[in-house]
Amino acid sequence: MSVSWKRSLPWTRRHQNPDVLPASGPAPPPPEDCGGVFGYLDLLEAIKDPHHPEHDGIIEWLGGDFDPEAFDIREVNQRLAGLKESTTPA
């Protein structure tokens, strides 16, 4: 069974710049192979609780660094600007 995650971003126009860029955004998508929606909920519970029996193993599996609330608007804007450049007719 395949799991897909749908993401949506709120959009705004910047002053004196007609380019449309996200004003804010969602948390990052769940890690690959985390077990779908319910597995991701279990993962979030385990990483928040250092006494959870699976905490250390999940932190190691995640590579030691996973912030479920992180959103880097600069990275998103850079990616969108690259898309715009690659799709703008010459």
Buried (B, 14 or more C-beta within 10 A) or exposed (E): EEEEEEEEBEEEEEEEEEEEBBEEBBEBEBBEEBEEEEBBEBBBEBBEEEEBEBBEEBBEBEEEEBEBEEBEEEEBBEEBEEEEEEEEEE
